[in-house]
Amino acid sequence: MPWDREGEHVMVSEWWIVAAAVVGVVAVLSISELIIRRRRQARAAGLQAKVDRLREELAEAVEQVEDHAQQQTTGTRKAMGGE
């Protein structure tokens, strides 16, 4: 326990202890929120990359289907005596 200059016992005020505890809790909560936010951002970036990749794959698949349909149409016309 601390002593003052006259050798008398000095009590640490309880509000300092409470204030220190509050600061500690706020710091832990802030750090936790920061970690959660970073994880969400990383997950969102990963999901956006996946969406972009799937859009590219979809565009390629649509193009292939259109090409195939065009070939089928051309083949059908030739078979029926058309162009």
PDB file of N, CA, C and O in Angstrom:
ATOM      1  N   MET A   1       0.843  -1.168   0.000  1.00  0.00           N
ATOM      2  CA  MET A   1       0.000   0.000   0.000  1.00  0.00           C
ATOM      3  C   MET A   1       0.894   1.239   0.000  1.00  0.00           C
ATOM      4  O   MET A   1       1.927   1.268   0.669  1.00  0.00           O
ATOM      5  N   PRO A   2       0.494   2.248  -0.746  1.00  0.00           N
ATOM      6  CA  PRO A   2       1.305   3.468  -0.796  1.00  0.00           C
ATOM      7  C   PRO A   2       1.243   4.256   0.510  1.00  0.00           C
ATOM      8  O   PRO A   2       0.276   4.181   1.268  1.00  0.00           O
ATOM      9  N   TRP A   3       2.301   5.004   0.736  1.00  0.00           N
ATOM     10  CA  TRP A   3       2.377   5.856   1.933  1.00  0.00           C
ATOM     11  C   TRP A   3       2.660   7.268   1.481  1.00  0.00           C
ATOM     12  O   TRP A   3       3.369   7.480   0.496  1.00  0.00           O
ATOM     13  N   ASP A   4       2.107   8.246   2.200  1.00  0.00           N
ATOM     14  CA  ASP A   4       2.422   9.636   1.872  1.00  0.00           C
ATOM     15  C   ASP A   4       3.707  10.044   2.584  1.00  0.00           C
ATOM     16  O   ASP A   4       4.319   9.219   3.263  1.00  0.00           O
ATOM     17  N   ARG A   5       4.123  11.288   2.445  1.00  0.00           N
ATOM     18  CA  ARG A   5       5.399  11.751   2.993  1.00  0.00           C
ATOM     19  C   ARG A   5       5.431  11.727   4.524  1.00  0.00           C
ATOM     20  O   ARG A   5       6.500  11.599   5.122  1.00  0.00           O
ATOM     21  N   GLU A   6       4.299  11.846   5.136  1.00  0.00           N
ATOM     22  CA  GLU A   6       4.261  11.837   6.594  1.00  0.00           C
ATOM     23  C   GLU A   6       4.190  10.407   7.141  1.00  0.00           C
ATOM     24  O   GLU A   6       4.127  10.216   8.356  1.00  0.00           O
ATOM     25  N   GLY A   7       4.200   9.408   6.263  1.00  0.00           N
ATOM     26  CA  GLY A   7       4.165   8.033   6.724  1.00  0.00           C
ATOM     27  C   GLY A   7       2.765   7.512   6.971  1.00  0.00           C
ATOM     28  O   GLY A   7       2.589   6.430   7.530  1.00  0.00           O
ATOM     29  N   GLU A   8       1.765   8.280   6.555  1.00  0.00           N
ATOM     30  CA  GLU A   8       0.393   7.827   6.744  1.00  0.00           C
ATOM     31  C   GLU A   8      -0.041   7.009   5.523  1.00  0.00           C
ATOM     32  O   GLU A   8       0.397   7.249   4.398  1.00  0.00           O
ATOM     33  N   HIS A   9      -0.886   6.070   5.778  1.00  0.00           N
ATOM     34  CA  HIS A   9      -1.400   5.190   4.715  1.00  0.00           C
ATOM     35  C   HIS A   9      -2.310   5.986   3.778  1.00  0.00           C
ATOM     36  O   HIS A   9      -3.173   6.738   4.230  1.00  0.00           O
ATOM     37  N   VAL A  10      -2.108   5.813   2.461  1.00  0.00           N
ATOM     38  CA  VAL A  10      -2.920   6.521   1.464  1.00  0.00           C
ATOM     39  C   VAL A  10      -3.733   5.479   0.703  1.00  0.00           C
ATOM     40  O   VAL A  10      -3.169   4.539   0.143  1.00  0.00           O
ATOM     41  N   MET A  11      -5.031   5.637   0.680  1.00  0.00           N
ATOM     42  CA  MET A  11      -5.910   4.707  -0.052  1.00  0.00           C
ATOM     43  C   MET A  11      -5.976   5.129  -1.519  1.00  0.00           C
ATOM     44  O   MET A  11      -6.106   6.309  -1.844  1.00  0.00           O
ATOM     45  N   VAL A  12      -5.885   4.155  -2.367  1.00  0.00           N
ATOM     46  CA  VAL A  12      -6.064   4.436  -3.794  1.00  0.00           C
ATOM     47  C   VAL A  12      -7.551   4.591  -4.026  1.00  0.00           C
ATOM     48  O   VAL A  12      -8.343   3.711  -3.687  1.00  0.00           O
ATOM     49  N   SER A  13      -7.914   5.694  -4.593  1.00  0.00           N
ATOM     50  CA  SER A  13      -9.324   5.972  -4.803  1.00  0.00           C
ATOM     51  C   SER A  13      -9.929   4.919  -5.739  1.00  0.00           C
ATOM     52  O   SER A  13      -9.335   4.562  -6.756  1.00  0.00           O
ATOM     53  N   GLU A  14     -11.083   4.446  -5.388  1.00  0.00           N
ATOM     54  CA  GLU A  14     -11.734   3.400  -6.186  1.00  0.00           C
ATOM     55  C   GLU A  14     -12.054   3.857  -7.593  1.00  0.00           C
ATOM     56  O   GLU A  14     -12.088   3.040  -8.514  1.00  0.00           O
ATOM     57  N   TRP A  15     -12.290   5.139  -7.777  1.00  0.00           N
ATOM     58  CA  TRP A  15     -12.661   5.583  -9.121  1.00  0.00           C
ATOM     59  C   TRP A  15     -11.510   5.441 -10.096  1.00  0.00           C
ATOM     60  O   TRP A  15     -11.745   5.272 -11.293  1.00  0.00           O
ATOM     61  N   TRP A  16     -10.273   5.505  -9.627  1.00  0.00           N
ATOM     62  CA  TRP A  16      -9.136   5.257 -10.515  1.00  0.00           C
ATOM     63  C   TRP A  16      -9.124   3.812 -10.988  1.00  0.00           C
ATOM     64  O   TRP A  16      -8.814   3.532 -12.146  1.00  0.00           O
ATOM     65  N   ILE A  17      -9.458   2.914 -10.103  1.00  0.00           N
ATOM     66  CA  ILE A  17      -9.506   1.489 -10.464  1.00  0.00           C
ATOM     67  C   ILE A  17     -10.620   1.248 -11.473  1.00  0.00           C
ATOM     68  O   ILE A  17     -10.436   0.543 -12.465  1.00  0.00           O
ATOM     69  N   VAL A  18     -11.779   1.846 -11.205  1.00  0.00           N
ATOM     70  CA  VAL A  18     -12.910   1.705 -12.133  1.00  0.00           C
ATOM     71  C   VAL A  18     -12.565   2.321 -13.483  1.00  0.00           C
ATOM     72  O   VAL A  18     -12.860   1.733 -14.523  1.00  0.00           O
ATOM     73  N   ALA A  19     -11.956   3.478 -13.479  1.00  0.00           N
ATOM     74  CA  ALA A  19     -11.586   4.149 -14.732  1.00  0.00           C
ATOM     75  C   ALA A  19     -10.595   3.293 -15.525  1.00  0.00           C
ATOM     76  O   ALA A  19     -10.715   3.171 -16.744  1.00  0.00           O
ATOM     77  N   ALA A  20      -9.637   2.713 -14.847  1.00  0.00           N
ATOM     78  CA  ALA A  20      -8.659   1.855 -15.525  1.00  0.00           C
ATOM     79  C   ALA A  20      -9.336   0.619 -16.107  1.00  0.00           C
ATOM     80  O   ALA A  20      -9.003   0.180 -17.208  1.00  0.00           O
ATOM     81  N   ALA A  21     -10.279   0.067 -15.369  1.00  0.00           N
ATOM     82  CA  ALA A  21     -11.008  -1.106 -15.866  1.00  0.00           C
ATOM     83  C   ALA A  21     -11.847  -0.743 -17.088  1.00  0.00           C
ATOM     84  O   ALA A  21     -11.898  -1.499 -18.057  1.00  0.00           O
ATOM     85  N   VAL A  22     -12.498   0.404 -17.041  1.00  0.00           N
ATOM     86  CA  VAL A  22     -13.309   0.853 -18.181  1.00  0.00           C
ATOM     87  C   VAL A  22     -12.427   1.059 -19.404  1.00  0.00           C
ATOM     88  O   VAL A  22     -12.782   0.629 -20.502  1.00  0.00           O
ATOM     89  N   VAL A  23     -11.288   1.707 -19.229  1.00  0.00           N
ATOM     90  CA  VAL A  23     -10.365   1.921 -20.344  1.00  0.00           C
ATOM     91  C   VAL A  23      -9.917   0.577 -20.919  1.00  0.00           C
ATOM     92  O   VAL A  23      -9.844   0.410 -22.137  1.00  0.00           O
ATOM     93  N   GLY A  24      -9.624  -0.360 -20.058  1.00  0.00           N
ATOM     94  CA  GLY A  24      -9.216  -1.695 -20.517  1.00  0.00           C
ATOM     95  C   GLY A  24     -10.314  -2.390 -21.302  1.00  0.00           C
ATOM     96  O   GLY A  24     -10.050  -2.978 -22.351  1.00  0.00           O
ATOM     97  N   VAL A  25     -11.535  -2.329 -20.809  1.00  0.00           N
ATOM     98  CA  VAL A  25     -12.665  -2.967 -21.503  1.00  0.00           C
ATOM     99  C   VAL A  25     -12.899  -2.307 -22.849  1.00  0.00           C
ATOM    100  O   VAL A  25     -13.108  -2.992 -23.850  1.00  0.00           O
ATOM    101  N   VAL A  26     -12.866  -0.975 -22.881  1.00  0.00           N
ATOM    102  CA  VAL A  26     -13.069  -0.258 -24.147  1.00  0.00           C
ATOM    103  C   VAL A  26     -11.974  -0.618 -25.143  1.00  0.00           C
ATOM    104  O   VAL A  26     -12.253  -0.788 -26.330  1.00  0.00           O
ATOM    105  N   ALA A  27     -10.744  -0.735 -24.685  1.00  0.00           N
ATOM    106  CA  ALA A  27      -9.638  -1.097 -25.573  1.00  0.00           C
ATOM    107  C   ALA A  27      -9.843  -2.498 -26.147  1.00  0.00           C
ATOM    108  O   ALA A  27      -9.653  -2.709 -27.345  1.00  0.00           O
ATOM    109  N   VAL A  28     -10.221  -3.439 -25.316  1.00  0.00           N
ATOM    110  CA  VAL A  28     -10.454  -4.814 -25.779  1.00  0.00           C
ATOM    111  C   VAL A  28     -11.606  -4.850 -26.789  1.00  0.00           C
ATOM    112  O   VAL A  28     -11.507  -5.513 -27.822  1.00  0.00           O
ATOM    113  N   LEU A  29     -12.686  -4.144 -26.493  1.00  0.00           N
ATOM    114  CA  LEU A  29     -13.825  -4.114 -27.415  1.00  0.00           C
ATOM    115  C   LEU A  29     -13.459  -3.450 -28.734  1.00  0.00           C
ATOM    116  O   LEU A  29     -13.895  -3.901 -29.793  1.00  0.00           O
ATOM    117  N   SER A  30     -12.677  -2.402 -28.687  1.00  0.00           N
ATOM    118  CA  SER A  30     -12.259  -1.714 -29.912  1.00  0.00           C
ATOM    119  C   SER A  30     -11.385  -2.611 -30.772  1.00  0.00           C
ATOM    120  O   SER A  30     -11.562  -2.682 -31.988  1.00  0.00           O
ATOM    121  N   ILE A  31     -10.453  -3.287 -30.143  1.00  0.00           N
ATOM    122  CA  ILE A  31      -9.577  -4.203 -30.879  1.00  0.00           C
ATOM    123  C   ILE A  31     -10.394  -5.351 -31.466  1.00  0.00           C
ATOM    124  O   ILE A  31     -10.168  -5.758 -32.605  1.00  0.00           O
ATOM    125  N   SER A  32     -11.338  -5.868 -30.693  1.00  0.00           N
ATOM    126  CA  SER A  32     -12.185  -6.956 -31.195  1.00  0.00           C
ATOM    127  C   SER A  32     -12.996  -6.501 -32.406  1.00  0.00           C
ATOM    128  O   SER A  32     -13.110  -7.226 -33.394  1.00  0.00           O
ATOM    129  N   GLU A  33     -13.557  -5.300 -32.321  1.00  0.00           N
ATOM    130  CA  GLU A  33     -14.343  -4.765 -33.435  1.00  0.00           C
ATOM    131  C   GLU A  33     -13.471  -4.574 -34.667  1.00  0.00           C
ATOM    132  O   GLU A  33     -13.905  -4.851 -35.786  1.00  0.00           O
ATOM    133  N   LEU A  34     -12.257  -4.108 -34.472  1.00  0.00           N
ATOM    134  CA  LEU A  34     -11.327  -3.933 -35.591  1.00  0.00           C
ATOM    135  C   LEU A  34     -11.027  -5.277 -36.259  1.00  0.00           C
ATOM    136  O   LEU A  34     -11.022  -5.379 -37.486  1.00  0.00           O
ATOM    137  N   ILE A  35     -10.781  -6.288 -35.457  1.00  0.00           N
ATOM    138  CA  ILE A  35     -10.499  -7.623 -35.995  1.00  0.00           C
ATOM    139  C   ILE A  35     -11.706  -8.140 -36.772  1.00  0.00           C
ATOM    140  O   ILE A  35     -11.557  -8.672 -37.872  1.00  0.00           O
ATOM    141  N   ILE A  36     -12.885  -7.987 -36.211  1.00  0.00           N
ATOM    142  CA  ILE A  36     -14.106  -8.450 -36.888  1.00  0.00           C
ATOM    143  C   ILE A  36     -14.296  -7.707 -38.202  1.00  0.00           C
ATOM    144  O   ILE A  36     -14.624  -8.319 -39.218  1.00  0.00           O
ATOM    145  N   ARG A  37     -14.090  -6.390 -38.192  1.00  0.00           N
ATOM    146  CA  ARG A  37     -14.249  -5.589 -39.406  1.00  0.00           C
ATOM    147  C   ARG A  37     -13.271  -6.032 -40.487  1.00  0.00           C
ATOM    148  O   ARG A  37     -13.645  -6.140 -41.655  1.00  0.00           O
ATOM    149  N   ARG A  38     -12.029  -6.288 -40.109  1.00  0.00           N
ATOM    150  CA  ARG A  38     -11.016  -6.732 -41.088  1.00  0.00           C
ATOM    151  C   ARG A  38     -11.390  -8.101 -41.666  1.00  0.00           C
ATOM    152  O   ARG A  38     -11.234  -8.337 -42.864  1.00  0.00           O
ATOM    153  N   ARG A  39     -11.878  -8.991 -40.816  1.00  0.00           N
ATOM    154  CA  ARG A  39     -12.291 -10.310 -41.307  1.00  0.00           C
ATOM    155  C   ARG A  39     -13.449 -10.185 -42.284  1.00  0.00           C
ATOM    156  O   ARG A  39     -13.479 -10.863 -43.311  1.00  0.00           O
ATOM    157  N   ARG A  40     -14.405  -9.315 -41.962  1.00  0.00           N
ATOM    158  CA  ARG A  40     -15.545  -9.100 -42.875  1.00  0.00           C
ATOM    159  C   ARG A  40     -15.078  -8.527 -44.202  1.00  0.00           C
ATOM    160  O   ARG A  40     -15.551  -8.940 -45.261  1.00  0.00           O
ATOM    161  N   GLN A  41     -14.148  -7.574 -44.153  1.00  0.00           N
ATOM    162  CA  GLN A  41     -13.632  -6.984 -45.385  1.00  0.00           C
ATOM    163  C   GLN A  41     -12.911  -8.030 -46.235  1.00  0.00           C
ATOM    164  O   GLN A  41     -13.068  -8.068 -47.455  1.00  0.00           O
ATOM    165  N   ALA A  42     -12.127  -8.868 -45.579  1.00  0.00           N
ATOM    166  CA  ALA A  42     -11.414  -9.924 -46.309  1.00  0.00           C
ATOM    167  C   ALA A  42     -12.395 -10.913 -46.918  1.00  0.00           C
ATOM    168  O   ALA A  42     -12.218 -11.352 -48.055  1.00  0.00           O
ATOM    169  N   ARG A  43     -13.424 -11.262 -46.163  1.00  0.00           N
ATOM    170  CA  ARG A  43     -14.437 -12.194 -46.670  1.00  0.00           C
ATOM    171  C   ARG A  43     -15.194 -11.568 -47.833  1.00  0.00           C
ATOM    172  O   ARG A  43     -15.454 -12.231 -48.837  1.00  0.00           O
ATOM    173  N   ALA A  44     -15.545 -10.295 -47.701  1.00  0.00           N
ATOM    174  CA  ALA A  44     -16.258  -9.605 -48.782  1.00  0.00           C
ATOM    175  C   ALA A  44     -15.392  -9.525 -50.034  1.00  0.00           C
ATOM    176  O   ALA A  44     -15.890  -9.702 -51.145  1.00  0.00           O
ATOM    177  N   ALA A  45     -14.107  -9.262 -49.863  1.00  0.00           N
ATOM    178  CA  ALA A  45     -13.203  -9.202 -51.012  1.00  0.00           C
ATOM    179  C   ALA A  45     -13.103 -10.570 -51.680  1.00  0.00           C
ATOM    180  O   ALA A  45     -13.091 -10.666 -52.907  1.00  0.00           O
ATOM    181  N   GLY A  46     -13.033 -11.617 -50.879  1.00  0.00           N
ATOM    182  CA  GLY A  46     -12.986 -12.972 -51.430  1.00  0.00           C
ATOM    183  C   GLY A  46     -14.261 -13.323 -52.169  1.00  0.00           C
ATOM    184  O   GLY A  46     -14.220 -13.933 -53.238  1.00  0.00           O
ATOM    185  N   LEU A  47     -15.396 -12.938 -51.599  1.00  0.00           N
ATOM    186  CA  LEU A  47     -16.674 -13.204 -52.260  1.00  0.00           C
ATOM    187  C   LEU A  47     -16.804 -12.403 -53.545  1.00  0.00           C
ATOM    188  O   LEU A  47     -17.337 -12.905 -54.535  1.00  0.00           O
ATOM    189  N   GLN A  48     -16.323 -11.160 -53.543  1.00  0.00           N
ATOM    190  CA  GLN A  48     -16.387 -10.344 -54.756  1.00  0.00           C
ATOM    191  C   GLN A  48     -15.528 -10.953 -55.851  1.00  0.00           C
ATOM    192  O   GLN A  48     -15.924 -10.957 -57.017  1.00  0.00           O
ATOM    193  N   ALA A  49     -14.364 -11.464 -55.495  1.00  0.00           N
ATOM    194  CA  ALA A  49     -13.502 -12.119 -56.476  1.00  0.00           C
ATOM    195  C   ALA A  49     -14.191 -13.353 -57.049  1.00  0.00           C
ATOM    196  O   ALA A  49     -14.098 -13.623 -58.246  1.00  0.00           O
ATOM    197  N   LYS A  50     -14.877 -14.097 -56.197  1.00  0.00           N
ATOM    198  CA  LYS A  50     -15.599 -15.283 -56.661  1.00  0.00           C
ATOM    199  C   LYS A  50     -16.735 -14.884 -57.600  1.00  0.00           C
ATOM    200  O   LYS A  50     -16.945 -15.535 -58.624  1.00  0.00           O
ATOM    201  N   VAL A  51     -17.470 -13.822 -57.263  1.00  0.00           N
ATOM    202  CA  VAL A  51     -18.555 -13.339 -58.122  1.00  0.00           C
ATOM    203  C   VAL A  51     -17.999 -12.916 -59.475  1.00  0.00           C
ATOM    204  O   VAL A  51     -18.577 -13.239 -60.513  1.00  0.00           O
ATOM    205  N   ASP A  52     -16.888 -12.201 -59.469  1.00  0.00           N
ATOM    206  CA  ASP A  52     -16.270 -11.764 -60.726  1.00  0.00           C
ATOM    207  C   ASP A  52     -15.872 -12.956 -61.585  1.00  0.00           C
ATOM    208  O   ASP A  52     -16.100 -12.962 -62.795  1.00  0.00           O
ATOM    209  N   ARG A  53     -15.279 -13.965 -60.957  1.00  0.00           N
ATOM    210  CA  ARG A  53     -14.867 -15.162 -61.692  1.00  0.00           C
ATOM    211  C   ARG A  53     -16.078 -15.887 -62.271  1.00  0.00           C
ATOM    212  O   ARG A  53     -16.054 -16.332 -63.419  1.00  0.00           O
ATOM    213  N   LEU A  54     -17.142 -16.005 -61.467  1.00  0.00           N
ATOM    214  CA  LEU A  54     -18.352 -16.675 -61.943  1.00  0.00           C
ATOM    215  C   LEU A  54     -19.018 -15.903 -63.085  1.00  0.00           C
ATOM    216  O   LEU A  54     -19.570 -16.508 -64.005  1.00  0.00           O
ATOM    217  N   ARG A  55     -18.964 -14.568 -63.028  1.00  0.00           N
ATOM    218  CA  ARG A  55     -19.507 -13.762 -64.133  1.00  0.00           C
ATOM    219  C   ARG A  55     -18.751 -14.028 -65.423  1.00  0.00           C
ATOM    220  O   ARG A  55     -19.349 -14.151 -66.492  1.00  0.00           O
ATOM    221  N   GLU A  56     -17.430 -14.117 -65.314  1.00  0.00           N
ATOM    222  CA  GLU A  56     -16.614 -14.420 -66.494  1.00  0.00           C
ATOM    223  C   GLU A  56     -16.959 -15.803 -67.042  1.00  0.00           C
ATOM    224  O   GLU A  56     -17.111 -15.981 -68.251  1.00  0.00           O
ATOM    225  N   GLU A  57     -17.082 -16.778 -66.144  1.00  0.00           N
ATOM    226  CA  GLU A  57     -17.424 -18.138 -66.575  1.00  0.00           C
ATOM    227  C   GLU A  57     -18.805 -18.164 -67.212  1.00  0.00           C
ATOM    228  O   GLU A  57     -19.016 -18.856 -68.208  1.00  0.00           O
ATOM    229  N   LEU A  58     -19.740 -17.424 -66.650  1.00  0.00           N
ATOM    230  CA  LEU A  58     -21.089 -17.370 -67.206  1.00  0.00           C
ATOM    231  C   LEU A  58     -21.077 -16.749 -68.596  1.00  0.00           C
ATOM    232  O   LEU A  58     -21.735 -17.252 -69.507  1.00  0.00           O
ATOM    233  N   ALA A  59     -20.334 -15.661 -68.764  1.00  0.00           N
ATOM    234  CA  ALA A  59     -20.246 -15.022 -70.076  1.00  0.00           C
ATOM    235  C   ALA A  59     -19.667 -15.987 -71.113  1.00  0.00           C
ATOM    236  O   ALA A  59     -20.142 -16.045 -72.247  1.00  0.00           O
ATOM    237  N   GLU A  60     -18.644 -16.739 -70.719  1.00  0.00           N
ATOM    238  CA  GLU A  60     -18.047 -17.720 -71.627  1.00  0.00           C
ATOM    239  C   GLU A  60     -19.042 -18.828 -71.962  1.00  0.00           C
ATOM    240  O   GLU A  60     -19.141 -19.261 -73.110  1.00  0.00           O
ATOM    241  N   ALA A  61     -19.778 -19.283 -70.947  1.00  0.00           N
ATOM    242  CA  ALA A  61     -20.760 -20.351 -71.172  1.00  0.00           C
ATOM    243  C   ALA A  61     -21.873 -19.864 -72.093  1.00  0.00           C
ATOM    244  O   ALA A  61     -22.304 -20.607 -72.975  1.00  0.00           O
ATOM    245  N   VAL A  62     -22.344 -18.642 -71.910  1.00  0.00           N
ATOM    246  CA  VAL A  62     -23.390 -18.088 -72.773  1.00  0.00           C
ATOM    247  C   VAL A  62     -22.880 -17.991 -74.203  1.00  0.00           C
ATOM    248  O   VAL A  62     -23.599 -18.311 -75.150  1.00  0.00           O
ATOM    249  N   GLU A  63     -21.650 -17.552 -74.354  1.00  0.00           N
ATOM    250  CA  GLU A  63     -21.063 -17.451 -75.689  1.00  0.00           C
ATOM    251  C   GLU A  63     -20.982 -18.821 -76.353  1.00  0.00           C
ATOM    252  O   GLU A  63     -21.276 -18.954 -77.541  1.00  0.00           O
ATOM    253  N   GLN A  64     -20.587 -19.831 -75.600  1.00  0.00           N
ATOM    254  CA  GLN A  64     -20.506 -21.185 -76.153  1.00  0.00           C
ATOM    255  C   GLN A  64     -21.887 -21.695 -76.559  1.00  0.00           C
ATOM    256  O   GLN A  64     -22.035 -22.320 -77.609  1.00  0.00           O
ATOM    257  N   VAL A  65     -22.892 -21.431 -75.732  1.00  0.00           N
ATOM    258  CA  VAL A  65     -24.251 -21.864 -76.047  1.00  0.00           C
ATOM    259  C   VAL A  65     -24.743 -21.147 -77.293  1.00  0.00           C
ATOM    260  O   VAL A  65     -25.366 -21.769 -78.154  1.00  0.00           O
ATOM    261  N   GLU A  66     -24.476 -19.854 -77.407  1.00  0.00           N
ATOM    262  CA  GLU A  66     -24.897 -19.111 -78.593  1.00  0.00           C
ATOM    263  C   GLU A  66     -24.204 -19.637 -79.842  1.00  0.00           C
ATOM    264  O   GLU A  66     -24.839 -19.794 -80.885  1.00  0.00           O
ATOM    265  N   ASP A  67     -22.894 -19.915 -79.744  1.00  0.00           N
ATOM    266  CA  ASP A  67     -22.159 -20.480 -80.883  1.00  0.00           C
ATOM    267  C   ASP A  67     -22.739 -21.832 -81.276  1.00  0.00           C
ATOM    268  O   ASP A  67     -22.934 -22.113 -82.459  1.00  0.00           O
ATOM    269  N   HIS A  68     -23.011 -22.660 -80.285  1.00  0.00           N
ATOM    270  CA  HIS A  68     -23.577 -23.980 -80.554  1.00  0.00           C
ATOM    271  C   HIS A  68     -24.959 -23.848 -81.203  1.00  0.00           C
ATOM    272  O   HIS A  68     -25.271 -24.577 -82.144  1.00  0.00           O
ATOM    273  N   ALA A  69     -25.768 -22.942 -80.716  1.00  0.00           N
ATOM    274  CA  ALA A  69     -27.101 -22.740 -81.285  1.00  0.00           C
ATOM    275  C   ALA A  69     -26.992 -22.249 -82.723  1.00  0.00           C
ATOM    276  O   ALA A  69     -27.758 -22.667 -83.592  1.00  0.00           O
ATOM    277  N   GLN A  70     -26.029 -21.356 -82.968  1.00  0.00           N
ATOM    278  CA  GLN A  70     -25.828 -20.856 -84.338  1.00  0.00           C
ATOM    279  C   GLN A  70     -25.413 -22.005 -85.262  1.00  0.00           C
ATOM    280  O   GLN A  70     -25.895 -22.100 -86.391  1.00  0.00           O
ATOM    281  N   GLN A  71     -24.531 -22.865 -84.789  1.00  0.00           N
ATOM    282  CA  GLN A  71     -24.099 -24.013 -85.589  1.00  0.00           C
ATOM    283  C   GLN A  71     -25.269 -24.958 -85.856  1.00  0.00           C
ATOM    284  O   GLN A  71     -25.409 -25.478 -86.963  1.00  0.00           O
ATOM    285  N   GLN A  72     -26.092 -25.175 -84.862  1.00  0.00           N
ATOM    286  CA  GLN A  72     -27.253 -26.054 -85.025  1.00  0.00           C
ATOM    287  C   GLN A  72     -28.227 -25.459 -86.038  1.00  0.00           C
ATOM    288  O   GLN A  72     -28.782 -26.169 -86.878  1.00  0.00           O
ATOM    289  N   THR A  73     -28.424 -24.151 -85.945  1.00  0.00           N
ATOM    290  CA  THR A  73     -29.341 -23.476 -86.872  1.00  0.00           C
ATOM    291  C   THR A  73     -28.818 -23.586 -88.294  1.00  0.00           C
ATOM    292  O   THR A  73     -29.567 -23.889 -89.223  1.00  0.00           O
ATOM    293  N   THR A  74     -27.521 -23.336 -88.454  1.00  0.00           N
ATOM    294  CA  THR A  74     -26.910 -23.417 -89.780  1.00  0.00           C
ATOM    295  C   THR A  74     -27.005 -24.855 -90.310  1.00  0.00           C
ATOM    296  O   THR A  74     -27.343 -25.067 -91.475  1.00  0.00           O
ATOM    297  N   GLY A  75     -26.712 -25.819 -89.471  1.00  0.00           N
ATOM    298  CA  GLY A  75     -26.780 -27.225 -89.877  1.00  0.00           C
ATOM    299  C   GLY A  75     -28.205 -27.630 -90.237  1.00  0.00           C
ATOM    300  O   GLY A  75     -28.401 -28.382 -91.192  1.00  0.00           O
ATOM    301  N   THR A  76     -29.173 -27.166 -89.519  1.00  0.00           N
ATOM    302  CA  THR A  76     -30.572 -27.495 -89.793  1.00  0.00           C
ATOM    303  C   THR A  76     -30.995 -26.891 -91.120  1.00  0.00           C
ATOM    304  O   THR A  76     -31.686 -27.541 -91.904  1.00  0.00           O
ATOM    305  N   ARG A  77     -30.589 -25.655 -91.382  1.00  0.00           N
ATOM    306  CA  ARG A  77     -30.944 -24.999 -92.659  1.00  0.00           C
ATOM    307  C   ARG A  77     -30.341 -25.766 -93.838  1.00  0.00           C
ATOM    308  O   ARG A  77     -31.001 -25.964 -94.859  1.00  0.00           O
ATOM    309  N   LYS A  78     -29.100 -26.190 -93.692  1.00  0.00           N
ATOM    310  CA  LYS A  78     -28.442 -26.934 -94.775  1.00  0.00           C
ATOM    311  C   LYS A  78     -29.153 -28.268 -94.990  1.00  0.00           C
ATOM    312  O   LYS A  78     -29.352 -28.701 -96.125  1.00  0.00           O
ATOM    313  N   ALA A  79     -29.530 -28.908 -93.894  1.00  0.00           N
ATOM    314  CA  ALA A  79     -30.197 -30.207 -93.984  1.00  0.00           C
ATOM    315  C   ALA A  79     -31.572 -30.073 -94.664  1.00  0.00           C
ATOM    316  O   ALA A  79     -32.036 -30.988 -95.345  1.00  0.00           O
ATOM    317  N   MET A  80     -32.205 -28.915 -94.462  1.00  0.00           N
ATOM    318  CA  MET A  80     -33.536 -28.705 -95.052  1.00  0.00           C
ATOM    319  C   MET A  80     -33.440 -28.127 -96.463  1.00  0.00           C
ATOM    320  O   MET A  80     -34.456 -27.807 -97.080  1.00  0.00           O
ATOM    321  N   GLY A  81     -32.205 -27.996 -96.972  1.00  0.00           N
ATOM    322  CA  GLY A  81     -32.044 -27.514 -98.336  1.00  0.00           C
ATOM    323  C   GLY A  81     -31.944 -26.011 -98.425  1.00  0.00           C
ATOM    324  O   GLY A  81     -32.068 -25.449 -99.513  1.00  0.00           O
ATOM    325  N   GLY A  82     -31.729 -25.363 -97.335  1.00  0.00           N
ATOM    326  CA  GLY A  82     -31.590 -23.917 -97.337  1.00  0.00           C
ATOM    327  C   GLY A  82     -30.163 -23.521 -97.593  1.00  0.00           C
ATOM    328  O   GLY A  82     -29.426 -24.248 -98.259  1.00  0.00           O
ATOM    329  N   GLU A  83     -29.762 -22.390 -97.080  1.00  0.00           N
ATOM    330  CA  GLU A  83     -28.408 -21.856 -97.303  1.00  0.00           C
ATOM    331  C   GLU A  83     -27.360 -22.745 -96.775  1.00  0.00           C
ATOM    332  O   GLU A  83     -26.174 -22.435 -96.885  1.00  0.00           O
TER     333      GLU A  83
END
